[in-house]
Structures are given as structure tokens and as C-alpha cells.
Amino acid sequence: MTELRQRQVDNRLLRRFPEDAFELLAPLLEPVELPVNHSLVRPRQAIEHVCFIESGLASMIVESADGRSVEIRHIRREGIYNAIGDLRVEHEQYEEACTGGIHGLALSAGSGAGT
């Protein structure tokens, strides 16, 4: 992959990272293309990566007490999916799905980021 430059990314969160932090993270990011209806997160499964969305739409979906699925959050290029730390819902209670084809930059849980 060619060197990723901060001014080239469309994800608003990545654009606002401090420059030195972005430079550390950029080599660990891999481009991904995900189709509509692709499951991003499933309840009670380990999270293997996070994705900074460049374009497209992800939805957080919970199941109601009567078994119906309800979208409670949309994530676009202003955010990141699989970022459990900023969510107020237990991972066992929700899933995330690609509701609009996604182009993004993925960071693997085993990438060494944060070490």
C-alpha cells in the first residue's frame, strides 16, 4: 500500500487526530471494501478489528424484547465501527451491519496499536 497521508483520508475522526498520532497509526491501516448486508459485529463474538469508515453506512442493531430488530445508531465517515469503548450498549446485546457498501481503513486487533 502506498503511504497514507492524513489530508487524503475522508474519515473525519482520522482527519482530527494529532499529526504525530496519525503517523504512528497510518502504517497499520488496511483498506477494506465491504458489501451491503455484510455483518460487521455479531453478539458475543470477539472483535478482531475496527474500521474507520471512509464512505458508506454501518448500523448498530439491537433486538427488542419481542424479538424485533431495531436500528439504534448509524455510523458514517465521521466515525469508527467496532469501537466498544465509546458505546453505551453491552456487546452481547447488539450487532453491527453494513447497510450501505463501506470503503474504510481497518485496524486489526493484533496490529500492535497502543503498545
C-alpha positions in Angstrom: 0.0 0.0 0.0 1.2 3.5 -0.7 1.9 5.8 2.2 -1.3 7.1 3.6 -1.4 10.8 4.2 -3.8 12.4 6.7 -5.0 15.0 4.3 -6.1 12.2 1.9 -8.4 10.4 4.3 -12.2 11.2 4.3 -12.9 9.8 7.8 -13.4 12.9 10.0 -12.1 11.2 13.1 -8.8 10.3 11.4 -8.6 13.9 10.0 -8.7 15.3 13.5 -6.0 13.0 15.0 -2.9 14.8 16.2 -0.4 14.6 13.3 2.1 12.5 15.3 -0.6 10.0 16.4 -1.8 9.6 12.8 1.7 9.0 11.6 2.0 6.1 14.1 -1.4 4.6 13.1 -1.2 5.1 9.3 1.1 2.1 8.5 -1.2 -0.2 10.4 -4.4 0.7 8.5 -5.5 -1.5 5.6 -8.1 -0.5 3.0 -11.3 -2.6 3.0 -14.4 -2.8 0.8 -17.5 -4.3 2.4 -20.7 -5.1 0.6 -24.3 -4.2 1.7 -25.6 -6.6 4.4 -22.2 -7.7 5.5 -22.2 -8.5 9.2 -19.5 -6.3 11.0 -20.1 -7.4 14.6 -22.1 -10.3 16.0 -23.2 -10.6 19.6 -20.8 -12.5 21.9 -18.0 -12.7 19.3 -14.5 -11.3 19.8 -13.9 -8.1 18.0 -11.0 -8.7 15.6 -10.7 -5.2 14.0 -12.0 -1.7 13.9 -12.8 0.2 10.8 -12.6 3.9 10.1 -15.3 4.4 7.6 -14.3 6.5 4.5 -17.6 6.1 2.7 -20.8 4.1 3.2 -23.0 3.4 6.2 -23.0 1.0 9.1 -25.9 0.4 11.5 -26.0 -0.7 15.1 -28.9 -3.1 15.5 -30.5 -4.4 18.7 -33.1 -7.0 19.2 -36.1 -5.8 21.2 -37.8 -7.9 24.0 -40.4 -9.1 21.5 -37.7 -10.3 19.0 -37.8 -7.4 16.5 -34.6 -5.8 15.2 -34.3 -2.1 15.6 -31.5 0.2 14.2 -30.3 2.5 17.0 -27.3 4.1 15.5 -25.8 4.9 12.1 -22.1 5.3 11.6 -20.6 7.1 8.6 -17.3 8.7 7.7 -17.4 10.7 10.9 -16.7 7.6 13.0 -15.5 4.2 13.5 -17.3 0.9 14.0 -16.4 -1.8 16.5 -15.2 0.8 18.9 -16.7 -0.7 22.1 -15.1 1.9 24.3 -17.4 4.7 23.1 -20.6 2.7 23.1 -23.2 2.6 25.8 -24.6 -0.8 24.9 -23.2 -4.1 26.0 -21.6 -6.1 23.2 -23.8 -9.1 24.0 -26.9 -7.1 23.1 -26.2 -5.7 19.6 -24.7 -6.3 16.2 -23.4 -4.0 13.5 -24.1 -4.4 9.9 -23.1 -2.7 6.7 -26.3 -1.1 5.5 -24.6 0.8 2.7 -21.5 -0.5 1.0 -18.4 0.5 3.0 -15.0 1.7 1.9 -12.8 2.1 5.0 -9.5 1.7 6.7 -9.3 -1.3 9.0 -7.0 -1.8 12.0 -6.5 -5.3 13.3 -6.8 -6.0 17.0 -3.4 -7.8 16.7 -1.7 -4.9 14.9 0.3 -3.7 17.9 -1.5 -0.4 18.0 -1.5 1.1 21.5 1.6 -0.9 22.6 
